[in-house]
Amino acid sequence: MLQVPFIRENKEQVLIGLAKRNFKNAEAIIEEVIATDELKRSTQAKLDTILAESNSLNKEIGILYKSGEAQKANILKEKSAQLKVSAKELQEAFNKAEQDLLDLLYTIPNIPNSIVPAGSSEEDNETVFEEGDIPKLHTEALPHWELAKKYNLIDFELGNKITGAGFPVYRGKGARLQRALINYFLDKNTAAGYEETQVPHLVNEASGIGTGQLPDKEGQMYHATIDDLYLIPTGEVPMTNIFRDELLKEDDFPICLTGYTPCFRREAGSYGAHVRGLNRLHQFDKVEIIKIEHPDNSADALNGMVDHVKGILRELKLPYRILNLCGGDLGFTSTLTYDFEVFSTGQDRWLEISSVSNFETFQANRLKLRFKNSEGKSQLAHTLNGSSLALPRVLAAILENYQTPNGIKIPEVLVPYTGFDYIE
């Protein structure tokens, strides 16, 4: 959530940033934010004046009663009663203006970083790095969903029977490979200084609002309505909310966490060949990394997280590229996001397997996540997160890129985790 003083003092900068996002009705909404904030502040000033007058009057009434001037005191009590009515009305007006302002702020996305390219869709994303050789497969190479069936690794039909489409069942060496990837990712992350955490897989509304999934993405989240809890769409939500309403010390930075969670997304409206197999699921596994950083260091922290994910993909020996997401494809809460994609040889296309993002103060403002700076003043921290990594498409790329006419090789770095080096 953008801070109102920032909007008020940097109106043109905000409008330029929102234009890069192709955000509709930006000028009208920003003007409404400023007007609503002015109404809120003027109402607060009137309320403060009346409350001060009321307090002064009450003291005067007490003095009059003590001095035996009850008649004068009773006259002032009538005036005090009128002030209480006015104060109540102003408090209600203030509460409404405050909620109206909050509702407006919830609709405004983060301002893109200056290096974010302009654009309206994923077609306008900028490739900033590419590494690895795309393997040349034999003529009878298969996509991962056919390999999964051939080698009894993943049963999509069984998942459909148990739950529905998008809930696969991993079996045998498929399940062991899945577990191997989770453990490998966690080991890489903890070796890089991230503290491993296990967090709840359901969160309350306040947590969803804190990281920006609510109220923007409620239609994409599974909602347990009886208990008013949401299944997490990413480990980012519970892990970042550990620090909601916290006041940190400057020497607490950087805070680095990693954790494995299943993730649940409704993905409404997702159909077609591009979402076949593991390409798009309602339930999937992901290992997350998050950082809470000092504002001066968050840009370097983002680069460090990108380099960390690069190192994992190099060890897996998967061809990958990194995209700087354009304004039109940038997530609601992010100011700068780098997407990692691996090449799927069985499908002859790139598959997204990680997003690494800097949110700067956007989430921290919602979370009320602050720290005491060197001057002793309270200041918003910066939050960052990334997938390190999301499993389904990594697994798909391994199955497709490592297939041979006789079976599927296991990446060398994973063999100590799987206990086998070949699927046949």
VEXFIBA-533450 format. One line per 10 residues: their letters; for each residue x, y, z of C-alpha. Coordinates in nm, 4 decimals. Layout:
% residues N
A = X,Y,Z | ...
//
This chain:
% residues 424
MLQVPFIREN = 0.0000,0.0000,0.0000 | 0.1362,0.3390,-0.0978 | 0.1787,0.5954,0.1781 | -0.0536,0.8950,0.1555 | 0.2206,1.1557,0.2201 | 0.4200,1.0019,-0.0670 | 0.1176,1.0262,-0.2983 | 0.0485,1.3826,-0.1918 | 0.4091,1.5006,-0.2299 | 0.4918,1.2999,-0.5453
KEQVLIGLAK = 0.1655,1.3065,-0.7387 | 0.3218,1.3324,-1.0849 | 0.5724,1.0546,-1.0129 | 0.2890,0.8309,-0.8938 | 0.0818,0.8999,-1.2056 | 0.3803,0.8271,-1.4334 | 0.4384,0.4977,-1.2516 | 0.0734,0.3967,-1.2726 | 0.0704,0.4849,-1.6441 | 0.3603,0.2401,-1.6926
RNFKNAEAII = 0.1301,-0.0232,-1.5379 | -0.1577,0.0804,-1.7690 | -0.3620,0.1450,-1.4534 | -0.7038,0.2807,-1.5493 | -0.8556,0.5998,-1.4039 | -0.5300,0.6701,-1.2203 | -0.5666,1.0502,-1.2090 | -0.9263,1.0383,-1.0819 | -0.8379,0.7838,-0.8111 | -0.5292,0.9778,-0.6978
EEVIATDELK = -0.7331,1.2992,-0.6800 | -0.9942,1.1155,-0.4739 | -0.7240,0.9856,-0.2405 | -0.5913,1.3393,-0.1847 | -0.9421,1.4820,-0.1327 | -1.0419,1.2031,0.1061 | -0.7200,1.2483,0.3009 | -0.7865,1.6234,0.3279 | -1.1383,1.5485,0.4528 | -1.0016,1.3013,0.7057
RSTQAKLDTI = -0.7417,1.5472,0.8347 | -0.9837,1.8425,0.8546 | -1.2384,1.6251,1.0350 | -0.9677,1.5135,1.2780 | -0.8748,1.8785,1.3431 | -1.2375,1.9707,1.4163 | -1.2738,1.6682,1.6406 | -0.9563,1.7556,1.8300 | -1.0813,2.1113,1.8823 | -1.4175,1.9945,2.0170
LAESNSLNKE = -1.2603,1.7333,2.2437 | -1.0199,1.9944,2.3836 | -1.3097,2.2352,2.4412 | -1.5112,1.9577,2.6051 | -1.2249,1.8656,2.8375 | -1.1756,2.2288,2.9355 | -1.5487,2.2663,2.9963 | -1.5627,1.9564,3.2147 | -1.2831,2.0936,3.4323 | -1.4681,2.4237,3.4622
IGILYKSGEA = -1.7895,2.2409,3.5560 | -1.6050,2.0540,3.8309 | -1.4634,2.3783,3.9717 | -1.8089,2.5415,3.9696 | -1.9672,2.2494,4.1574 | -1.6911,2.2603,4.4181 | -1.7443,2.6348,4.4681 | -2.1222,2.5898,4.5087 | -2.2191,2.7472,4.1764 | -2.4422,2.4606,4.0656
QKANILKEKS = -2.6660,2.6770,3.8452 | -2.3747,2.7967,3.6325 | -2.2392,2.4408,3.6241 | -2.5730,2.3031,3.4962 | -2.5777,2.5589,3.2131 | -2.2304,2.4483,3.1085 | -2.3366,2.0820,3.1325 | -2.5969,2.1473,2.8627 | -2.3234,2.2920,2.6419 | -2.1025,1.9928,2.7249
AQLKVSAKEL = -2.3797,1.7559,2.6181 | -2.4065,1.9370,2.2841 | -2.0303,1.9068,2.2372 | -2.0496,1.5314,2.3017 | -2.3126,1.4974,2.0283 | -2.0918,1.6952,1.7880 | -1.7882,1.4880,1.8853 | -1.9774,1.1657,1.8188 | -2.0871,1.2880,1.4758 | -1.7335,1.3986,1.3892
QEAFNKAEQD = -1.5877,1.0678,1.5089 | -1.8286,0.8801,1.2820 | -1.7385,1.1114,0.9912 | -1.3687,1.0581,1.0631 | -1.4093,0.6793,1.0764 | -1.5916,0.6831,0.7424 | -1.3274,0.9027,0.5784 | -1.0517,0.6788,0.7172 | -1.2177,0.3619,0.5802 | -1.2928,0.5280,0.2459
LLDLLYTIPN = -0.9267,0.6271,0.2195 | -0.8107,0.2764,0.3053 | -1.0470,0.1257,0.0463 | -0.9057,0.3591,-0.2182 | -0.5448,0.2797,-0.1251 | -0.6159,-0.0935,-0.1508 | -0.6998,-0.0455,-0.5203 | -0.3688,0.1226,-0.6111 | -0.0744,-0.1036,-0.7073 | 0.2898,-0.0404,-0.6275
IPNSIVPAGS = 0.4898,0.2072,-0.8333 | 0.7284,0.0329,-1.0770 | 1.1014,0.0809,-1.0430 | 1.2554,0.3103,-1.3039 | 1.4232,0.0124,-1.4790 | 1.0913,-0.1682,-1.5311 | 1.0174,-0.1620,-1.9061 | 0.6904,-0.0228,-2.0359 | 0.4511,-0.2758,-2.1837 | 0.1059,-0.4262,-2.1631
SEEDNETVFE = 0.1650,-0.8030,-2.1449 | 0.4225,-1.0804,-2.1063 | 0.5170,-1.0232,-2.4704 | 0.6816,-0.6971,-2.3610 | 0.8978,-0.8470,-2.0857 | 1.2694,-0.7887,-2.1313 | 1.5145,-1.0809,-2.1387 | 1.8132,-0.9694,-1.9324 | 2.0073,-1.2965,-1.8995 | 2.0174,-1.6409,-2.0585
EGDIPKLHTE = 2.2369,-1.9393,-1.9790 | 2.2657,-2.3096,-2.0590 | 2.2434,-2.5159,-2.3733 | 1.9069,-2.6442,-2.4879 | 1.9502,-3.0216,-2.5279 | 1.8812,-3.1899,-2.8597 | 1.6528,-3.4842,-2.7880 | 1.5927,-3.8051,-2.9799 | 1.3124,-3.8080,-3.2365 | 1.0658,-3.9905,-3.0087
ALPHWELAKK = 1.1034,-3.7506,-2.7147 | 0.7863,-3.6962,-2.5129 | 0.6321,-3.4136,-2.3078 | 0.6444,-3.4637,-1.9319 | 0.2812,-3.5749,-1.8914 | 0.3442,-3.8703,-2.1246 | 0.6743,-3.9488,-1.9543 | 0.4989,-3.9383,-1.6167 | 0.2475,-4.1947,-1.7379 | 0.5039,-4.4138,-1.9142
YNLIDFELGN = 0.7237,-4.4451,-1.6043 | 0.4409,-4.4354,-1.3469 | 0.5682,-4.1154,-1.1859 | 0.2585,-3.8943,-1.1675 | -0.1068,-3.9961,-1.1954 | -0.3163,-3.7023,-1.3114 | -0.6309,-3.9106,-1.3593 | -0.6146,-4.0469,-1.0054 | -0.5825,-3.6933,-0.8685 | -0.8854,-3.5976,-1.0749
KITGAGFPVY = -1.0787,-3.8872,-0.9195 | -0.9790,-3.7961,-0.5631 | -1.0200,-3.4179,-0.5879 | -1.0426,-3.2773,-0.9397 | -0.8231,-3.1478,-1.2206 | -0.5037,-2.9805,-1.1069 | -0.4379,-3.2078,-0.8071 | -0.1868,-3.4722,-0.9255 | -0.0775,-3.7805,-0.7325 | 0.3007,-3.8412,-0.7306
RGKGARLQRA = 0.4034,-4.2065,-0.7124 | 0.7173,-4.4141,-0.6662 | 1.0240,-4.2462,-0.8083 | 0.8108,-3.9445,-0.9013 | 0.7292,-3.8873,-0.5329 | 1.0917,-3.9484,-0.4325 | 1.2164,-3.7031,-0.6960 | 0.9671,-3.4467,-0.5684 | 1.0900,-3.4929,-0.2100 | 1.4521,-3.4800,-0.3281
LINYFLDKNT = 1.3945,-3.1427,-0.4941 | 1.2335,-2.9994,-0.1786 | 1.5230,-3.1128,0.0401 | 1.7844,-2.9979,-0.2107 | 1.6266,-2.6517,-0.2381 | 1.6022,-2.6166,0.1404 | 1.9640,-2.7244,0.1852 | 2.0822,-2.4732,-0.0746 | 1.8817,-2.1956,0.0899 | 1.9929,-2.2689,0.4451
AAGYEETQVP = 2.3565,-2.2946,0.3283 | 2.3141,-1.9418,0.1889 | 2.2080,-1.8120,0.5307 | 1.8303,-1.8448,0.5195 | 1.6667,-1.9743,0.8389 | 1.4349,-2.2691,0.7738 | 1.0787,-2.2213,0.8981 | 0.7597,-2.4275,0.8973 | 0.4493,-2.2122,0.8827 | 0.0686,-2.2620,0.8791
HLVNEASGIG = -0.0892,-2.3452,0.5450 | -0.4014,-2.1430,0.6238 | -0.4002,-1.7723,0.7095 | -0.6506,-1.5194,0.8369 | -0.7772,-1.2168,0.6479 | -0.5308,-0.9795,0.8151 | -0.2397,-1.1869,0.6842 | -0.3815,-1.1853,0.3313 | -0.4215,-0.8077,0.3460 | -0.0719,-0.7669,0.4905
TGQLPDKEGQ = 0.1080,-0.9153,0.1892 | -0.1410,-0.7842,-0.0675 | -0.3298,-1.0986,-0.1705 | -0.6448,-0.9451,-0.0216 | -0.8532,-0.7730,-0.1296 | -0.6906,-0.7903,-0.4762 | -0.6803,-1.1690,-0.5335 | -0.9567,-1.3172,-0.3198 | -1.1076,-1.4788,-0.6302 | -0.7876,-1.6802,-0.6805
MYHATIDDLY = -0.7689,-1.8076,-0.3214 | -0.9467,-2.1022,-0.1621 | -1.1591,-1.9692,0.1239 | -1.2628,-2.1872,0.4206 | -1.5699,-1.9776,0.4914 | -1.6853,-2.1371,0.8189 | -1.3604,-2.0409,0.9920 | -1.2898,-1.7444,0.7596 | -0.9422,-1.8729,0.6748 | -0.7629,-1.8831,0.3395
LIPTGEVPMT = -0.5421,-2.1602,0.1989 | -0.2091,-2.0016,0.1180 | -0.1298,-1.9301,-0.2497 | 0.2401,-1.9024,-0.1591 | 0.4638,-1.9413,0.1455 | 0.5351,-1.5681,0.1160 | 0.2073,-1.4936,0.2944 | 0.2592,-1.6697,0.6309 | 0.6370,-1.6188,0.6310 | 0.6217,-1.2421,0.5760
NIFRDELLKE = 0.3345,-1.2037,0.8229 | 0.5626,-1.3322,1.0985 | 0.6759,-0.9682,1.1104 | 0.3335,-0.7998,1.0976 | 0.2992,-0.5242,1.3613 | 0.6667,-0.5630,1.4560 | 0.9144,-0.2872,1.5417 | 1.2620,-0.4126,1.4550 | 1.6067,-0.2855,1.5449 | 1.8408,-0.1700,1.2699
DDFPICLTGY = 2.0913,-0.4435,1.3554 | 1.8204,-0.7099,1.3006 | 1.8760,-0.6749,0.9244 | 1.8931,-0.8694,0.7072 | 1.6257,-1.1164,0.8131 | 1.6364,-1.4183,0.5800 | 1.3838,-1.7031,0.5931 | 1.3149,-2.0076,0.3781 | 1.0397,-2.2631,0.3978 | 0.8627,-2.5375,0.2090
TPCFRREAGS = 0.4840,-2.5251,0.1752 | 0.2162,-2.6645,-0.0489 | 0.0437,-2.3818,-0.2353 | -0.3216,-2.3599,-0.3367 | -0.4556,-2.1482,-0.6218 | -0.7947,-2.1579,-0.7877 | -0.6468,-2.0345,-1.1191 | -0.9955,-1.9580,-1.2469 | -1.0236,-1.9453,-1.6248 | -0.7075,-2.1468,-1.6954
YGAHVRGLNR = -0.7710,-2.3883,-1.9818 | -0.5954,-2.5232,-2.2907 | -0.2804,-2.7096,-2.3903 | -0.0503,-2.4531,-2.2234 | -0.1782,-2.5612,-1.8803 | -0.1567,-2.9359,-1.9426 | 0.0221,-3.1698,-1.7008 | 0.2333,-2.9853,-1.4432 | 0.2163,-2.6547,-1.6280 | -0.0699,-2.5180,-1.4163
LHQFDKVEII = -0.1960,-2.6779,-1.0942 | -0.4383,-2.5938,-0.8148 | -0.2080,-2.7541,-0.5567 | 0.1675,-2.7544,-0.5925 | 0.4837,-2.7544,-0.3819 | 0.7181,-2.4593,-0.3519 | 1.0229,-2.3587,-0.1515 | 1.0248,-1.9875,-0.0752 | 1.2882,-1.7362,0.0316 | 1.2032,-1.4011,0.1894
KIEHPDNSAD = 1.4103,-1.1109,0.3142 | 1.3298,-0.8204,0.5423 | 1.5841,-0.5503,0.4640 | 1.6971,-0.2004,0.5441 | 1.5750,0.0293,0.2623 | 1.9338,0.1227,0.1747 | 2.0208,-0.2418,0.1060 | 1.7155,-0.3898,-0.0638 | 1.8365,-0.3327,-0.4225 | 2.1570,-0.5268,-0.3519
ALNGMVDHVK = 1.9535,-0.7896,-0.1651 | 1.7366,-0.8444,-0.4731 | 2.0443,-0.8959,-0.6896 | 2.1796,-1.1427,-0.4342 | 1.8553,-1.3427,-0.4408 | 1.8673,-1.3526,-0.8213 | 2.2260,-1.4814,-0.8103 | 2.1230,-1.7452,-0.5558 | 1.8505,-1.8855,-0.7849 | 2.0958,-1.8753,-1.0772
GILRELKLPY = 2.3313,-2.0982,-0.8792 | 2.0628,-2.3603,-0.8204 | 1.9681,-2.3773,-1.1884 | 2.3346,-2.4056,-1.2861 | 2.3750,-2.7052,-1.0565 | 2.0614,-2.8648,-1.2036 | 2.2083,-2.7917,-1.5492 | 1.8799,-2.6645,-1.6854 | 1.8770,-2.3999,-1.9621 | 1.7147,-2.0870,-1.8240
RILNLCGGDL = 1.6592,-1.7204,-1.8856 | 1.5710,-1.4207,-1.6676 | 1.3056,-1.1647,-1.7597 | 1.2569,-0.8141,-1.6232 | 0.8784,-0.7956,-1.6073 | 0.7186,-0.5009,-1.7870 | 0.4730,-0.2657,-1.6185 | 0.1701,-0.4470,-1.7579 | 0.2876,-0.7887,-1.6320 | 0.4215,-0.6742,-1.2946
GFTSTLTYDF = 0.2511,-0.8137,-0.9847 | 0.0225,-0.5784,-0.7894 | 0.2535,-0.5455,-0.4882 | 0.5924,-0.5481,-0.6632 | 0.8103,-0.2584,-0.7684 | 1.0561,-0.4828,-0.9576 | 1.0311,-0.8531,-1.0474 | 1.2679,-1.0885,-1.2252 | 1.1057,-1.4047,-1.3598 | 1.3136,-1.7183,-1.4166
EVFSTGQDRW = 1.2069,-1.9510,-1.6971 | 1.3462,-2.2931,-1.7899 | 1.3239,-2.4328,-2.1386 | 1.0928,-2.7296,-2.1840 | 1.2315,-2.9385,-2.4704 | 0.9310,-3.1707,-2.4729 | 0.6975,-2.8761,-2.5291 | 0.9429,-2.6457,-2.7121 | 0.8563,-2.3516,-2.4861 | 0.9766,-2.1570,-2.1842
LEISSVSNFE = 0.8190,-2.2278,-1.8445 | 0.8215,-1.9866,-1.5507 | 0.9695,-2.1463,-1.2388 | 1.0515,-1.8513,-1.0122 | 0.9713,-1.4869,-0.9479 | 1.2102,-1.2793,-0.7384 | 1.0632,-0.9463,-0.6305 | 1.1306,-0.6319,-0.4319 | 0.8197,-0.4741,-0.2769 | 1.0112,-0.1922,-0.1034
TFQANRLKLR = 0.7714,-0.0391,0.1562 | 0.4463,-0.1481,-0.0130 | 0.3865,-0.4608,0.1984 | 0.5546,-0.3121,0.5061 | 0.3035,-0.0261,0.5081 | 0.0152,-0.2754,0.5188 | 0.1972,-0.4955,0.7688 | 0.2992,-0.2026,0.9906 | 0.6483,-0.3505,0.9732 | 0.8902,-0.0861,1.0980
FKNSEGKSQL = 1.2337,-0.0454,1.2491 | 1.4064,0.2168,1.4620 | 1.6654,0.3892,1.2446 | 1.9975,0.5364,1.3597 | 1.8208,0.8604,1.4553 | 1.5757,0.6706,1.6756 | 1.2843,0.7342,1.4383 | 1.0376,0.4690,1.3225 | 1.0753,0.3812,0.9524 | 0.9169,0.1244,0.7194
AHTLNGSSLA = 1.1340,-0.1745,0.6283 | 1.1626,-0.3255,0.2793 | 1.0339,-0.6760,0.1998 | 1.1519,-0.9113,-0.0760 | 1.0661,-1.2655,-0.1738 | 1.1403,-1.5296,-0.4334 | 1.0691,-1.8875,-0.5317 | 1.3718,-2.1039,-0.4696 | 1.2101,-2.2898,-0.6342 | 0.8548,-2.3825,-0.7406
LPRVLAAILE = 0.8572,-2.7555,-0.8089 | 0.6063,-2.8496,-1.0828 | 0.7735,-2.6934,-1.3850 | 1.1235,-2.7686,-1.2568 | 1.0190,-3.1326,-1.2358 | 0.8622,-3.1096,-1.5824 | 1.1847,-2.9637,-1.7244 | 1.3984,-3.2341,-1.5611 | 1.1798,-3.5130,-1.7002 | 1.1797,-3.3648,-2.0493
NYQTPNGIKI = 1.5387,-3.2364,-2.0735 | 1.6992,-3.5417,-1.9153 | 1.5020,-3.8051,-2.1092 | 1.6815,-4.0634,-2.3229 | 1.5459,-4.3399,-2.5479 | 1.5816,-4.5822,-2.2531 | 1.4738,-4.3730,-1.9556 | 1.5321,-4.0510,-1.7635 | 1.8619,-3.9484,-1.6092 | 1.8634,-3.7762,-1.2716
PEVLVPYTGF = 2.0655,-3.4518,-1.2421 | 2.3924,-3.5367,-1.0715 | 2.3358,-3.2912,-0.7868 | 2.0081,-3.4668,-0.6944 | 2.1391,-3.8246,-0.6828 | 2.2407,-3.8050,-0.3128 | 1.8813,-3.6998,-0.2394 | 1.6986,-3.9495,-0.4638 | 1.9161,-4.2554,-0.3993 | 1.8942,-4.3434,-0.7694
DYIE = 2.0432,-4.1938,-1.0838 | 1.8069,-4.3234,-1.3489 | 1.4353,-4.3800,-1.4094 | 1.3679,-4.6664,-1.6467
//
